[in-house]
């Protein structure tokens, strides 16, 4: 279900320092450090600028991680790319100018990156520049540059979808997914995750945050899914309660599809019942447990969000 761009390597954010770790005091030297020596992270650079403005180290660290951890990780990867380009050009990556950033964006465009991806790099550098009083998000010259990129390399749209929903649904009605009582825990997990994603229209991260505390209606005509306490959705604003996620009610297909019709095997409530029974994650146990768990033998760690999308694909 998740399309993949050959140009987009920006998701490979591995081994990034936790966004809530207190940023250590560093000394930035000028001119730029030689590539190969220890280089400051994006968060360290931003934190240092705020400390120079008079903020304490702890406050500066908190300001520098004012974004979600997934965004921090992605921006850290983009910062690494920018830093290496600066060092190759003899530019101090800690104090770039707007023309420097324009040259960097042109470099990305000449490498074949899409305009959307290039704008993502500009956004990743906006906090660094904003700490110096420069707003590159609304800079007219950079905006004109990106607009020129869009004209020269317009976004191509595919008229034919990459996948067909009916093909997938027909596939889920056959072995190894049916009969469900005989399917493996891996196939049962994949089918349940897909049907719940389809029925709830929730993001991958939100499906990942479903709680095992599932409430069923009379005769299991519906199921109510809630989220783990403390989970904050991508579109949720902590200072705006109206954006908080509400429990999701999923109706059963039993009242809509005949008992003898194969479409009944696509009922998300039915799949959920089988999955809960197989994983023993019922409501009478730990109500704050994650709904989806790893089906790998001996796996004890928590699931990462990308695992859900992997199951669906």
VOLO-618900 format. One record per residue (C-alpha): residue number from 1; y negated, z, x. Coordinates in nm, 2 decimals. Example, Ala and Ser with C-alpha at 12.3 -4.5 7.8 and 13.67 -1.06 7.14 Angstrom:
2
<pos 1 Y 0.45 Z 0.78 X 1.23>
<pos 2 Y 0.11 Z 0.71 X 1.37>
END
This chain:
313
<pos 1 Y 0.00 Z 0.00 X 0.00>
<pos 2 Y -0.23 Z 0.06 X 0.29>
<pos 3 Y -0.36 Z -0.26 X 0.46>
<pos 4 Y -0.38 Z -0.27 X 0.83>
<pos 5 Y -0.65 Z -0.45 X 1.04>
<pos 6 Y -0.55 Z -0.60 X 1.37>
<pos 7 Y -0.89 Z -0.52 X 1.50>
<pos 8 Y -0.91 Z -0.16 X 1.38>
<pos 9 Y -0.78 Z 0.07 X 1.65>
<pos 10 Y -1.02 Z 0.35 X 1.55>
<pos 11 Y -0.76 Z 0.55 X 1.38>
<pos 12 Y -0.57 Z 0.63 X 1.70>
<pos 13 Y -0.74 Z 0.97 X 1.74>
<pos 14 Y -0.48 Z 1.18 X 1.92>
<pos 15 Y -0.52 Z 1.50 X 2.10>
<pos 16 Y -0.87 Z 1.58 X 1.98>
<pos 17 Y -0.99 Z 1.93 X 2.03>
<pos 18 Y -1.01 Z 2.13 X 1.70>
<pos 19 Y -1.35 Z 2.09 X 1.54>
<pos 20 Y -1.39 Z 2.46 X 1.49>
<pos 21 Y -1.34 Z 2.56 X 1.86>
<pos 22 Y -1.65 Z 2.71 X 2.01>
<pos 23 Y -1.81 Z 2.45 X 2.23>
<pos 24 Y -1.83 Z 2.57 X 2.59>
<pos 25 Y -2.15 Z 2.56 X 2.79>
<pos 26 Y -2.17 Z 2.25 X 3.01>
<pos 27 Y -2.41 Z 2.10 X 3.25>
<pos 28 Y -2.51 Z 1.74 X 3.20>
<pos 29 Y -2.61 Z 1.56 X 3.51>
<pos 30 Y -2.83 Z 1.25 X 3.55>
<pos 31 Y -2.76 Z 0.97 X 3.63>
<pos 32 Y -2.43 Z 0.94 X 3.44>
<pos 33 Y -2.12 Z 1.08 X 3.58>
<pos 34 Y -1.86 Z 0.86 X 3.75>
<pos 35 Y -1.58 Z 0.74 X 3.53>
<pos 36 Y -1.26 Z 0.94 X 3.60>
<pos 37 Y -1.43 Z 1.28 X 3.63>
<pos 38 Y -1.43 Z 1.53 X 3.35>
<pos 39 Y -1.66 Z 1.40 X 3.07>
<pos 40 Y -1.82 Z 1.60 X 2.79>
<pos 41 Y -1.70 Z 1.53 X 2.44>
<pos 42 Y -1.93 Z 1.41 X 2.17>
<pos 43 Y -1.95 Z 1.76 X 2.02>
<pos 44 Y -2.04 Z 1.91 X 2.35>
<pos 45 Y -2.32 Z 1.67 X 2.40>
<pos 46 Y -2.46 Z 1.73 X 2.05>
<pos 47 Y -2.42 Z 2.11 X 2.10>
<pos 48 Y -2.61 Z 2.09 X 2.43>
<pos 49 Y -2.90 Z 1.91 X 2.28>
<pos 50 Y -2.93 Z 2.18 X 2.01>
<pos 51 Y -2.91 Z 2.46 X 2.27>
<pos 52 Y -3.20 Z 2.29 X 2.46>
<pos 53 Y -3.40 Z 2.31 X 2.14>
<pos 54 Y -3.35 Z 2.69 X 2.13>
<pos 55 Y -3.05 Z 2.73 X 1.91>
<pos 56 Y -2.78 Z 2.98 X 2.02>
<pos 57 Y -2.45 Z 2.85 X 2.16>
<pos 58 Y -2.26 Z 2.96 X 1.85>
<pos 59 Y -2.51 Z 2.80 X 1.61>
<pos 60 Y -2.52 Z 2.48 X 1.81>
<pos 61 Y -2.14 Z 2.46 X 1.80>
<pos 62 Y -2.14 Z 2.50 X 1.42>
<pos 63 Y -2.41 Z 2.24 X 1.37>
<pos 64 Y -2.22 Z 1.99 X 1.58>
<pos 65 Y -1.91 Z 2.02 X 1.36>
<pos 66 Y -2.08 Z 1.99 X 1.03>
<pos 67 Y -1.85 Z 1.71 X 0.93>
<pos 68 Y -1.49 Z 1.71 X 0.81>
<pos 69 Y -1.23 Z 1.73 X 1.08>
<pos 70 Y -1.09 Z 1.39 X 1.01>
<pos 71 Y -1.44 Z 1.24 X 1.06>
<pos 72 Y -1.49 Z 1.45 X 1.38>
<pos 73 Y -1.17 Z 1.31 X 1.52>
<pos 74 Y -1.26 Z 0.95 X 1.44>
<pos 75 Y -1.61 Z 0.98 X 1.58>
<pos 76 Y -1.48 Z 1.14 X 1.89>
<pos 77 Y -1.26 Z 0.84 X 1.96>
<pos 78 Y -1.57 Z 0.61 X 1.90>
<pos 79 Y -1.77 Z 0.83 X 2.13>
<pos 80 Y -1.51 Z 0.78 X 2.41>
<pos 81 Y -1.54 Z 0.40 X 2.37>
<pos 82 Y -1.92 Z 0.42 X 2.38>
<pos 83 Y -1.92 Z 0.65 X 2.68>
<pos 84 Y -1.69 Z 0.43 X 2.88>
<pos 85 Y -1.90 Z 0.12 X 2.80>
<pos 86 Y -2.22 Z 0.31 X 2.91>
<pos 87 Y -2.06 Z 0.41 X 3.24>
<pos 88 Y -1.96 Z 0.05 X 3.30>
<pos 89 Y -2.32 Z -0.05 X 3.25>
<pos 90 Y -2.47 Z 0.22 X 3.46>
<pos 91 Y -2.62 Z 0.39 X 3.15>
<pos 92 Y -2.64 Z 0.76 X 3.08>
<pos 93 Y -2.42 Z 0.80 X 2.76>
<pos 94 Y -2.59 Z 1.13 X 2.69>
<pos 95 Y -2.94 Z 0.99 X 2.65>
<pos 96 Y -2.91 Z 0.63 X 2.53>
<pos 97 Y -3.20 Z 0.43 X 2.40>
<pos 98 Y -3.20 Z 0.22 X 2.08>
<pos 99 Y -3.19 Z -0.10 X 2.29>
<pos 100 Y -2.88 Z 0.05 X 2.47>
<pos 101 Y -2.71 Z 0.10 X 2.14>
<pos 102 Y -2.80 Z -0.25 X 2.03>
<pos 103 Y -2.63 Z -0.39 X 2.34>
<pos 104 Y -2.33 Z -0.18 X 2.27>
<pos 105 Y -2.30 Z -0.30 X 1.91>
<pos 106 Y -2.33 Z -0.66 X 2.04>
<pos 107 Y -2.05 Z -0.59 X 2.29>
<pos 108 Y -1.83 Z -0.47 X 2.00>
<pos 109 Y -1.92 Z -0.79 X 1.80>
<pos 110 Y -1.83 Z -1.01 X 2.09>
<pos 111 Y -1.50 Z -0.84 X 2.12>
<pos 112 Y -1.42 Z -0.95 X 1.76>
<pos 113 Y -1.47 Z -0.63 X 1.57>
<pos 114 Y -1.58 Z -0.66 X 1.21>
<pos 115 Y -1.93 Z -0.57 X 1.09>
<pos 116 Y -1.79 Z -0.28 X 0.89>
<pos 117 Y -1.62 Z -0.14 X 1.20>
<pos 118 Y -1.94 Z -0.18 X 1.41>
<pos 119 Y -2.14 Z 0.00 X 1.15>
<pos 120 Y -1.89 Z 0.29 X 1.18>
<pos 121 Y -1.97 Z 0.31 X 1.55>
<pos 122 Y -2.34 Z 0.32 X 1.47>
<pos 123 Y -2.27 Z 0.61 X 1.23>
<pos 124 Y -2.07 Z 0.79 X 1.49>
<pos 125 Y -2.37 Z 0.78 X 1.73>
<pos 126 Y -2.63 Z 0.88 X 1.46>
<pos 127 Y -2.58 Z 1.26 X 1.51>
<pos 128 Y -2.63 Z 1.22 X 1.88>
<pos 129 Y -2.95 Z 1.03 X 1.84>
<pos 130 Y -3.07 Z 1.25 X 1.55>
<pos 131 Y -3.06 Z 1.55 X 1.78>
<pos 132 Y -3.32 Z 1.37 X 1.99>
<pos 133 Y -3.53 Z 1.28 X 1.69>
<pos 134 Y -3.42 Z 0.92 X 1.66>
<pos 135 Y -3.28 Z 0.79 X 1.33>
<pos 136 Y -3.06 Z 0.49 X 1.41>
<pos 137 Y -2.90 Z 0.49 X 1.06>
<pos 138 Y -3.22 Z 0.35 X 0.92>
<pos 139 Y -3.36 Z 0.17 X 1.23>
<pos 140 Y -3.48 Z -0.17 X 1.12>
<pos 141 Y -3.39 Z -0.35 X 1.44>
<pos 142 Y -3.03 Z -0.22 X 1.43>
<pos 143 Y -3.01 Z -0.30 X 1.06>
<pos 144 Y -3.13 Z -0.66 X 1.13>
<pos 145 Y -2.87 Z -0.69 X 1.41>
<pos 146 Y -2.58 Z -0.58 X 1.18>
<pos 147 Y -2.71 Z -0.81 X 0.91>
<pos 148 Y -2.70 Z -1.10 X 1.16>
<pos 149 Y -2.34 Z -1.00 X 1.24>
<pos 150 Y -2.25 Z -1.02 X 0.87>
<pos 151 Y -2.40 Z -1.37 X 0.84>
<pos 152 Y -2.23 Z -1.50 X 1.15>
<pos 153 Y -1.90 Z -1.34 X 1.07>
<pos 154 Y -1.88 Z -1.29 X 0.69>
<pos 155 Y -1.61 Z -1.07 X 0.55>
<pos 156 Y -1.31 Z -1.28 X 0.44>
<pos 157 Y -1.14 Z -1.19 X 0.11>
<pos 158 Y -0.78 Z -1.25 X 0.03>
<pos 159 Y -0.72 Z -1.41 X -0.30>
<pos 160 Y -0.35 Z -1.30 X -0.30>
<pos 161 Y -0.27 Z -0.93 X -0.28>
<pos 162 Y -0.06 Z -0.81 X 0.02>
<pos 163 Y 0.19 Z -0.66 X -0.21>
<pos 164 Y 0.31 Z -0.69 X -0.57>
<pos 165 Y 0.34 Z -0.38 X -0.78>
<pos 166 Y 0.61 Z -0.52 X -1.01>
<pos 167 Y 0.83 Z -0.61 X -0.70>
<pos 168 Y 0.80 Z -0.25 X -0.59>
<pos 169 Y 0.87 Z -0.10 X -0.93>
<pos 170 Y 1.18 Z -0.32 X -0.98>
<pos 171 Y 1.29 Z -0.21 X -0.63>
<pos 172 Y 1.26 Z 0.16 X -0.73>
<pos 173 Y 1.49 Z 0.11 X -1.03>
<pos 174 Y 1.78 Z 0.01 X -0.81>
<pos 175 Y 1.99 Z 0.17 X -0.54>
<pos 176 Y 1.93 Z 0.35 X -0.31>
<pos 177 Y 1.67 Z 0.51 X -0.54>
<pos 178 Y 1.89 Z 0.51 X -0.85>
<pos 179 Y 2.08 Z 0.69 X -0.98>
<pos 180 Y 1.84 Z 0.95 X -0.87>
<pos 181 Y 2.10 Z 1.24 X -0.86>
<pos 182 Y 2.29 Z 1.04 X -0.59>
<pos 183 Y 1.99 Z 0.93 X -0.39>
<pos 184 Y 1.92 Z 1.08 X -0.05>
<pos 185 Y 1.64 Z 1.34 X -0.01>
<pos 186 Y 1.45 Z 1.08 X 0.19>
<pos 187 Y 1.46 Z 0.81 X -0.08>
<pos 188 Y 1.40 Z 1.07 X -0.35>
<pos 189 Y 1.09 Z 1.19 X -0.16>
<pos 190 Y 0.95 Z 0.84 X -0.11>
<pos 191 Y 1.00 Z 0.74 X -0.48>
<pos 192 Y 0.84 Z 1.07 X -0.61>
<pos 193 Y 0.55 Z 1.03 X -0.37>
<pos 194 Y 0.49 Z 0.67 X -0.48>
<pos 195 Y 0.52 Z 0.74 X -0.85>
<pos 196 Y 0.29 Z 1.05 X -0.84>
<pos 197 Y 0.03 Z 0.85 X -0.64>
<pos 198 Y 0.04 Z 0.57 X -0.89>
<pos 199 Y 0.03 Z 0.81 X -1.19>
<pos 200 Y -0.25 Z 1.03 X -1.06>
<pos 201 Y -0.46 Z 0.76 X -0.87>
<pos 202 Y -0.53 Z 1.03 X -0.61>
<pos 203 Y -0.60 Z 0.97 X -0.24>
<pos 204 Y -0.34 Z 1.02 X 0.02>
<pos 205 Y -0.50 Z 1.35 X 0.13>
<pos 206 Y -0.50 Z 1.48 X -0.23>
<pos 207 Y -0.13 Z 1.40 X -0.28>
<pos 208 Y -0.07 Z 1.58 X 0.05>
<pos 209 Y -0.25 Z 1.88 X -0.10>
<pos 210 Y -0.04 Z 1.90 X -0.42>
<pos 211 Y 0.10 Z 2.25 X -0.48>
<pos 212 Y 0.46 Z 2.32 X -0.57>
<pos 213 Y 0.33 Z 2.53 X -0.85>
<pos 214 Y 0.40 Z 2.26 X -1.11>
<pos 215 Y 0.37 Z 2.35 X -1.48>
<pos 216 Y 0.57 Z 2.16 X -1.74>
<pos 217 Y 0.49 Z 2.12 X -2.10>
<pos 218 Y 0.73 Z 2.17 X -2.39>
<pos 219 Y 1.05 Z 1.97 X -2.34>
<pos 220 Y 0.89 Z 1.85 X -2.02>
<pos 221 Y 0.68 Z 1.60 X -2.20>
<pos 222 Y 0.42 Z 1.64 X -1.93>
<pos 223 Y 0.36 Z 1.80 X -1.59>
<pos 224 Y 0.05 Z 1.96 X -1.46>
<pos 225 Y -0.02 Z 1.94 X -1.09>
<pos 226 Y -0.26 Z 2.16 X -0.91>
<pos 227 Y -0.39 Z 2.17 X -0.55>
<pos 228 Y -0.34 Z 2.42 X -0.27>
<pos 229 Y -0.61 Z 2.69 X -0.26>
<pos 230 Y -0.88 Z 2.61 X -0.01>
<pos 231 Y -0.82 Z 2.24 X -0.01>
<pos 232 Y -1.15 Z 2.04 X -0.01>
<pos 233 Y -1.13 Z 1.68 X -0.12>
<pos 234 Y -1.31 Z 1.40 X 0.06>
<pos 235 Y -1.56 Z 1.35 X -0.23>
<pos 236 Y -1.60 Z 1.73 X -0.29>
<pos 237 Y -1.92 Z 1.91 X -0.21>
<pos 238 Y -1.87 Z 2.28 X -0.15>
<pos 239 Y -2.22 Z 2.35 X -0.29>
<pos 240 Y -2.15 Z 2.15 X -0.61>
<pos 241 Y -1.87 Z 2.31 X -0.83>
<pos 242 Y -1.87 Z 2.01 X -1.06>
<pos 243 Y -1.72 Z 1.80 X -0.78>
<pos 244 Y -1.42 Z 2.03 X -0.74>
<pos 245 Y -1.07 Z 1.89 X -0.81>
<pos 246 Y -0.92 Z 1.98 X -1.15>
<pos 247 Y -0.55 Z 2.01 X -1.22>
<pos 248 Y -0.39 Z 1.67 X -1.31>
<pos 249 Y -0.18 Z 1.63 X -1.62>
<pos 250 Y 0.09 Z 1.35 X -1.61>
<pos 251 Y 0.26 Z 1.24 X -1.93>
<pos 252 Y 0.63 Z 1.17 X -1.94>
<pos 253 Y 0.76 Z 0.82 X -2.02>
<pos 254 Y 1.03 Z 0.96 X -2.24>
<pos 255 Y 0.81 Z 0.93 X -2.55>
<pos 256 Y 0.70 Z 0.58 X -2.46>
<pos 257 Y 1.01 Z 0.41 X -2.33>
<pos 258 Y 1.35 Z 0.38 X -2.51>
<pos 259 Y 1.63 Z 0.59 X -2.38>
<pos 260 Y 1.85 Z 0.30 X -2.27>
<pos 261 Y 1.57 Z 0.10 X -2.10>
<pos 262 Y 1.57 Z 0.10 X -1.72>
<pos 263 Y 1.19 Z 0.16 X -1.72>
<pos 264 Y 1.27 Z 0.53 X -1.79>
<pos 265 Y 1.37 Z 0.56 X -1.42>
<pos 266 Y 1.00 Z 0.51 X -1.33>
<pos 267 Y 0.89 Z 0.82 X -1.51>
<pos 268 Y 0.69 Z 1.04 X -1.26>
<pos 269 Y 0.78 Z 1.36 X -1.45>
<pos 270 Y 1.15 Z 1.28 X -1.43>
<pos 271 Y 1.12 Z 1.21 X -1.05>
<pos 272 Y 0.92 Z 1.53 X -1.01>
<pos 273 Y 1.20 Z 1.74 X -1.18>
<pos 274 Y 1.47 Z 1.59 X -0.96>
<pos 275 Y 1.25 Z 1.65 X -0.65>
<pos 276 Y 1.17 Z 2.01 X -0.73>
<pos 277 Y 1.53 Z 2.08 X -0.80>
<pos 278 Y 1.65 Z 1.92 X -0.48>
<pos 279 Y 1.39 Z 2.09 X -0.26>
<pos 280 Y 1.42 Z 2.43 X -0.43>
<pos 281 Y 1.04 Z 2.45 X -0.45>
<pos 282 Y 1.02 Z 2.57 X -0.80>
<pos 283 Y 0.73 Z 2.76 X -0.97>
<pos 284 Y 0.92 Z 3.10 X -0.95>
<pos 285 Y 0.90 Z 3.09 X -0.57>
<pos 286 Y 0.60 Z 3.06 X -0.34>
<pos 287 Y 0.33 Z 2.92 X -0.57>
<pos 288 Y 0.11 Z 2.84 X -0.27>
<pos 289 Y 0.36 Z 2.62 X -0.10>
<pos 290 Y 0.30 Z 2.25 X -0.05>
<pos 291 Y 0.48 Z 2.02 X -0.30>
<pos 292 Y 0.60 Z 1.76 X -0.05>
<pos 293 Y 0.79 Z 1.88 X 0.25>
<pos 294 Y 0.96 Z 1.70 X 0.54>
<pos 295 Y 1.31 Z 1.57 X 0.48>
<pos 296 Y 1.39 Z 1.56 X 0.85>
<pos 297 Y 1.66 Z 1.81 X 0.94>
<pos 298 Y 1.53 Z 2.11 X 1.13>
<pos 299 Y 1.16 Z 2.02 X 1.08>
<pos 300 Y 0.97 Z 2.34 X 1.05>
<pos 301 Y 0.60 Z 2.23 X 1.09>
<pos 302 Y 0.36 Z 2.14 X 0.82>
<pos 303 Y 0.32 Z 1.78 X 0.71>
<pos 304 Y 0.02 Z 1.58 X 0.84>
<pos 305 Y -0.16 Z 1.36 X 0.59>
<pos 306 Y -0.06 Z 1.03 X 0.73>
<pos 307 Y 0.30 Z 1.11 X 0.66>
<pos 308 Y 0.24 Z 1.06 X 0.29>
<pos 309 Y 0.10 Z 0.71 X 0.34>
<pos 310 Y 0.40 Z 0.63 X 0.56>
<pos 311 Y 0.64 Z 0.73 X 0.28>
<pos 312 Y 0.45 Z 0.51 X 0.04>
<pos 313 Y 0.45 Z 0.21 X 0.27>
END
